[in-house]
């Protein structure tokens, strides 16, 4: 396309590239390396670094993207980025109309800081695609260490583990590991999006040491997630691993005759369902934990979530259009006005409800638009030959797992989980060339 026929730069991005001439020096040539080091440190240290340390790394990533954006002219706004900008616009409006604007401003700042990490990942992967493997390797290194620490807890002092055994639950007595994250559900949420990325790394990497590293991440990560006994985590793991296997099968069989192309995936799904049913009926700890899903209010965890959901629905009905503003600080100030006695909560325990509480109906619609855009972008790679095909399929599977767990929990909003989600979105955005 000639310069004369090129589309004009959107006014929102016209500030980018204003320092392009000054960026020809040493800084401009080292931005990719600096960004890669910061992102690798952030992804490897997620489960191990303090919240203060994570905040500094997230801030550093945002500042690096700002410098990089000033040094390079803007590209086109892709669908995923467009929906993220829509969510940011809703968050700004929700903050302005929030009943607690100062608290909502803190949540808005957190959202902007996460968007800075996403933008830096997208920029880095776009300019230097080899950094995707390095960032994922760093992520797997942190996951592998966390999984080892979690499994090791089974052979140490169980006094601390006992505080996660709920005497009012039908699964009373179950020992749940939590690794370095101090919460079994958080450990499960952290591991869910990493497992499909590890599967793709196993297929994508060439040397045997690399493949052994990826395979160890899959096996130990799956084991640690299972031992967390997080019901939402189990469902999320089944969704993430099931989707990545299904997508790989669909991609591998695309040249098969039409009949077998339809029958083979259905056969695999049937075998997986039968194996799952046998496991649930024959393995007692698994059966007890799964049966607690059907116990309704008879299980204390279920009862707690139901009461929080009812309170969250009341909050949504009171402010359906722009909510109370983003962030847990605003939620903590408003929720006590609606909560049922003795059911304190730090969030709505459901990502869709949380989106509605924070930004109302427009926020949920923007979130659904982002989800659809991400999935559509990833599914395009089923028939493509792009180097980003396998990473994009891994990202779709990771998002599927996060969505399943997010239906009944808001662990996603913790940085240890959310940052992997931003990595998946950046991967999908870059694949949409």
C-alpha positions in Angstrom: 0.0 0.0 0.0 1.4 3.4 -1.0 1.9 6.2 1.5 -0.8 8.2 -0.3 -3.4 5.4 0.2 -2.4 4.4 3.7 -5.1 5.0 6.3 -4.6 8.0 8.5 -3.2 7.4 12.0 -6.0 7.4 14.6 -5.9 10.6 16.7 -5.6 8.4 19.8 -2.2 7.2 18.7 -0.8 10.3 17.1 1.5 10.9 20.1 3.4 7.7 19.3 6.7 8.0 17.4 7.3 11.7 18.3 10.8 10.8 19.5 11.6 8.4 16.6 14.6 10.5 15.5 16.1 10.5 19.0 15.5 6.8 19.3 18.2 5.9 16.8 20.9 5.8 19.6 21.8 3.0 22.1 18.5 3.1 24.0 16.4 2.4 20.9 18.5 -0.6 20.0 18.2 -2.1 23.5 14.6 -1.6 24.2 13.7 -5.1 23.1 16.3 -6.6 25.4 15.3 -4.5 28.4 11.6 -5.3 27.8 12.3 -9.0 27.5 14.4 -9.1 30.7 11.7 -7.2 32.7 8.9 -9.4 31.3 10.8 -12.6 32.0 11.6 -11.5 35.5 7.9 -10.6 36.0 6.5 -13.9 34.7 9.1 -16.1 36.5 8.7 -14.2 39.8 4.8 -14.1 39.9 4.3 -16.8 42.5 7.5 -15.9 44.5 7.9 -12.1 44.6 6.0 -10.0 47.1 3.1 -7.8 45.9 5.3 -4.8 46.3 7.9 -6.4 44.0 5.3 -7.3 41.5 3.9 -3.8 41.5 7.4 -2.4 40.7 7.9 -4.8 37.9 4.4 -4.0 36.4 5.2 -0.3 36.7 8.6 -0.8 35.0 6.9 -2.7 32.1 4.4 0.1 31.6 7.1 2.8 31.6 9.1 0.7 29.1 6.1 0.5 26.8 5.6 4.2 27.1 9.2 4.9 26.1 9.0 2.4 23.2 5.8 3.9 22.0 7.4 7.3 21.9 10.2 5.9 19.8 8.2 4.0 17.2 5.3 5.1 15.0 1.9 3.4 15.8 0.5 0.5 13.9 -3.2 -0.3 13.4 -5.5 -0.9 16.3 -6.4 -4.6 16.1 -9.8 -5.9 17.4 -8.4 -7.2 20.7 -6.8 -3.9 21.5 -9.9 -2.0 20.4 -12.1 -4.0 22.9 -9.5 -3.3 25.6 -9.7 0.4 24.9 -13.5 0.1 25.2 -13.2 -1.6 28.6 -10.8 1.2 29.6 -13.3 3.8 28.5 -16.1 2.2 30.5 -13.7 2.0 33.6 -13.0 5.7 33.3 -16.7 6.6 33.1 -17.5 4.2 36.0 -14.8 5.8 38.1 -16.2 9.3 37.4 -19.7 8.3 38.4 -18.7 6.0 41.2 -20.2 6.6 44.7 -16.6 6.2 46.0 -14.5 7.8 43.2 -11.2 7.9 45.2 -11.4 4.2 45.8 -12.4 3.5 42.2 -9.4 5.6 41.0 -7.1 3.0 42.6 -8.8 0.2 40.7 -8.5 2.3 37.5 -4.8 2.8 38.1 -4.4 -1.0 38.5 -6.2 -1.6 35.2 -4.0 0.9 33.4 -0.9 -0.7 34.8 -2.0 -4.2 33.6 -2.7 -2.7 30.2 0.9 -1.4 30.2 2.1 -5.0 30.6 -0.1 -6.2 27.8 1.0 -3.4 25.5 4.7 -4.1 26.2 4.2 -7.8 25.5 2.3 -7.1 22.3 5.1 -4.7 21.2 7.9 -7.1 22.1 6.3 -10.1 20.4 5.5 -8.0 17.3 9.1 -6.7 16.9 11.0 -9.7 18.2 8.9 -12.9 18.1 11.7 -15.1 19.6 11.0 -13.5 22.9 7.6 -15.4 23.2 9.5 -18.6 23.8 11.8 -16.9 26.4 8.9 -15.3 28.3 7.0 -18.6 28.3 10.2 -20.4 29.5 10.4 -18.0 32.4 6.8 -18.5 33.2 7.3 -22.3 33.2 10.3 -22.0 35.5 8.2 -20.2 38.1 5.4 -22.7 37.6 7.8 -25.7 38.0 9.3 -24.4 41.2 5.8 -23.6 42.6 4.6 -27.1 41.7 7.5 -28.7 43.4 7.0 -26.6 46.6 3.3 -27.5 46.6 3.8 -31.2 46.2 6.6 -31.1 48.8 4.0 -29.9 51.3 2.5 -33.3 51.4 5.6 -34.6 53.1 6.1 -31.8 55.6 4.3 -30.4 58.5 0.5 -30.6 57.8 -0.4 -28.1 60.6 -0.6 -25.2 58.1 -2.4 -27.3 55.5 -5.1 -28.1 58.1 -6.4 -24.5 58.0 -7.8 -25.2 54.5 -9.8 -28.2 55.8 -13.3 -26.9 56.2 -15.1 -28.9 59.0 -18.5 -27.7 57.6 -17.9 -29.1 54.1 -18.8 -32.5 52.8 -15.2 -32.8 51.8 -14.0 -32.3 55.4 -10.5 -33.8 56.0 -9.2 -33.2 52.5 -5.6 -32.0 52.6 -5.1 -29.1 50.1 -1.7 -27.9 49.0 -1.1 -24.2 48.1 2.7 -23.9 47.4 4.1 -20.4 47.7 0.8 -18.7 47.1 -0.8 -19.4 50.5 -4.2 -20.3 48.9 -5.2 -23.6 47.1 -7.7 -21.8 44.8 -5.1 -19.2 43.9 -2.5 -21.9 43.1 -5.1 -23.6 40.9 -5.9 -20.4 39.1 -2.2 -19.7 38.6 -1.6 -23.1 37.1 -4.6 -23.3 34.8 -3.5 -21.0 31.9 0.1 -22.2 32.2 -0.6 -25.9 31.4 -1.8 -25.4 27.8 1.2 -23.1 27.2 3.5 -25.8 28.5 1.8 -28.4 26.2 2.5 -26.1 23.2 6.0 -25.5 24.3 6.5 -29.2 24.4 5.5 -29.5 20.8 7.2 -26.2 19.7 10.6 -26.5 21.2 13.2 -28.7 19.5 15.9 -29.8 21.8 15.4 -32.7 24.3 16.4 -30.6 27.4 13.7 -28.0 26.4 11.1 -30.7 25.9 11.9 -32.4 29.2 11.6 -29.0 30.9 8.1 -28.4 29.2 7.0 -32.0 30.0 8.0 -31.7 33.6 6.0 -28.4 33.8 2.9 -30.2 32.4 3.2 -33.3 34.7 4.1 -31.5 38.0 1.8 -28.6 37.3 -1.2 -30.9 36.7 -0.3 -32.9 39.8 -0.1 -29.8 42.0 -3.4 -28.5 40.6 -5.1 -31.8 41.4 -3.7 -31.8 44.9 -5.0 -28.3 45.5 -8.5 -29.9 45.5 -10.0 -26.7 44.0 -13.2 -27.7 42.3 -13.1 -24.7 40.0 -9.4 -25.4 39.4 -10.2 -29.0 38.3 -12.9 -27.8 35.9 -10.6 -25.1 34.6 -7.8 -27.6 34.1 -10.1 -30.0 32.2 -11.3 -27.2 30.0 -7.8 -25.8 29.3 -6.2 -29.2 28.6 -9.3 -30.5 26.8 -9.5 -27.5 24.5 -5.8 -27.5 23.6 -5.9 -31.2 22.7 -9.1 -30.8 20.7 -7.7 -27.8 18.8 -4.5 -29.7 18.0 -6.5 -32.6 16.8 -8.6 -30.4 14.6 -5.5 -28.8 13.2 -3.8 -32.1 12.6 -6.8 -33.7 10.9 -7.7 -30.8 8.6 -6.5 -32.7 5.6 -8.3 -35.9 6.4 -11.5 -37.0 4.6 -14.6 -35.1 5.9 -16.1 -38.2 7.6 -13.0 -39.0 9.7 -12.4 -35.3 10.3 -15.7 -35.2 12.2 -15.6 -38.7 13.8 -12.1 -38.7 15.2 -12.5 -35.6 17.5 -15.9 -37.0 18.7 -14.3 -40.3 19.5 -11.6 -38.7 21.5 -14.2 -36.6 23.5 -16.2 -39.8 24.2 -13.1 -41.6 25.5 -12.1 -38.7 27.7 -15.6 -38.5 29.1 -15.6 -42.2 29.9 -12.2 -42.0 31.6 -13.4 -39.0 33.7 -16.6 -40.9 34.8 -14.5 -43.9 35.8 -12.1 -41.8 37.7 -14.8 -39.9 39.6 -16.7 -43.1 40.5 -13.6 -45.1 41.5 -11.3 -42.6 43.3 -12.8 -41.7 46.7 -11.2 -38.3 47.3 -12.1 -37.2 43.8 -15.7 -38.5 44.2 -16.2 -36.7 47.5 -14.9 -33.4 46.1 -17.0 -33.7 43.0 -20.1 -34.6 44.9 -19.7 -31.4 46.9 -20.6 -29.5 43.8 -24.1 -31.0 43.9 -24.6 -30.4 47.7 -26.1 -27.0 47.2 -26.2 -25.0 50.4 -25.3 -28.2 52.2 -21.7 -27.4 51.5 -20.3 -24.4 53.3 -18.3 -23.2 50.3 -21.3 -23.4 48.0 -23.5 -21.7 50.6 -21.0 -18.8 51.0 -20.8 -18.2 47.3 -24.5 -18.3 46.9 -25.0 -15.6 49.5 -22.3 -13.4 48.0 -23.8 -13.8 44.5 -27.2 -12.7 45.8 -25.6 -9.6 47.4 -23.7 -8.9 44.2 -27.0 -9.1 42.2 -28.5 -6.5 44.5 -25.5 -4.2 43.9 -26.0 -4.6 40.1 -29.7 -3.9 40.3 -28.9 -0.7 42.3 -26.4 0.6 39.7 -26.9 -1.4 36.4 -25.3 1.0 33.9 -21.9 2.1 35.3 -21.6 0.1 38.5 -19.6 1.2 41.5 -16.2 1.6 39.8 -13.3 -0.7 39.2 -11.2 -2.4 41.8 -11.5 -4.3 45.1 -11.1 -1.1 47.2 -14.4 0.2 45.8 -16.0 -3.2 46.3 -14.9 -3.4 49.9 -16.6 -0.1 50.6 -19.9 -0.7 48.9 -20.4 -4.5 49.5 -21.1 -4.2 53.2 -24.2 -2.2 52.4 -25.7 -5.2 50.6 -24.1 -8.2 52.3 -26.0 -10.8 54.2 -25.0 -11.1 57.9 -21.7 -13.1 58.5 -20.9 -13.3 54.8 -18.0 -10.9 54.3 -16.4 -11.0 50.9 -13.6 -9.3 48.9 -15.2 -9.8 45.5 -18.3 -11.1 43.8 -16.8 -14.6 43.4 -17.8 -14.7 39.7 -16.0 -12.8 36.9 -19.2 -11.9 35.0 -20.9 -10.6 38.2 -17.7 -8.7 39.0 -17.7 -7.0 35.6 -21.3 -6.0 36.1 -20.7 -4.8 39.7 -17.7 -2.7 38.6 -18.8 -1.2 35.3 -22.4 -2.3 34.7 -23.9 -3.7 31.6 -21.5 -1.8 29.2 -18.5 -3.4 31.0 -19.9 -6.9 30.7 -20.6 -6.3 27.0 -17.1 -5.0 26.4 -15.7 -8.1 28.2 -17.8 -10.4 26.1 -16.7 -8.6 23.0 -13.1 -9.0 24.0 -13.7 -12.7 24.7 -15.3 -13.3 21.2 -12.6 -11.3 19.5 -9.8 -13.3 21.2 -11.4 -16.7 20.4 -12.2 -15.7 16.8 -8.6 -14.6 16.3 -7.2 -17.8 17.8 -9.5 -20.1 15.8 -8.3 -18.5 12.5 -5.0 -20.3 13.2 -6.6 -23.8 12.8 -6.0 -23.6 9.1 -3.1 -21.2 9.0 0.6 -21.9 8.8 1.8 -18.8 10.7 4.6 -19.3 13.3 2.0 -17.9 15.8 -0.5 -20.7 15.1 0.4 -23.0 18.0 0.9 -20.2 20.5 -2.5 -18.8 19.5 -4.2 -22.1 20.1 -2.6 -22.4 23.5 -3.9 -18.9 24.3 -7.4 -19.9 23.4 -7.2 -23.0 25.6 -5.8 -21.0 28.5 -8.7 -18.5 28.2 -11.2 -21.3 28.1 -9.8 -22.7 31.4 -9.8 -19.2 33.0 -13.5 -18.7 31.9 -14.6 -22.0 33.4 -13.0 -21.2 36.7 -14.0 -17.6 36.6 -17.7 -18.5 36.5 -17.6 -19.2 40.2 -14.5 -17.4 41.4 -12.6 -14.1 40.9 -9.1 -15.5 41.4 -8.5 -14.2 37.9 -8.1 -10.6 39.3 -5.1 -11.6 41.3 -1.8 -10.6 39.5 -0.5 -14.2 39.7 -3.4 -15.2 37.4 -4.2 -12.1 35.5 -0.7 -11.6 34.1 -0.9 -15.0 32.3 -4.2 -13.8 30.9 -2.6 -10.7 29.5 0.2 -12.8 28.0 -2.5 -14.9 26.2 -4.3 -11.8 24.9 -1.0 -10.3 23.6 -0.2 -13.6 21.9 -3.6 -13.6 20.1 -3.3 -9.9 19.2 0.2 -10.5 17.5 -1.1 -13.6 15.7 -3.8 -11.4 14.0 -1.4 -10.0 11.4 
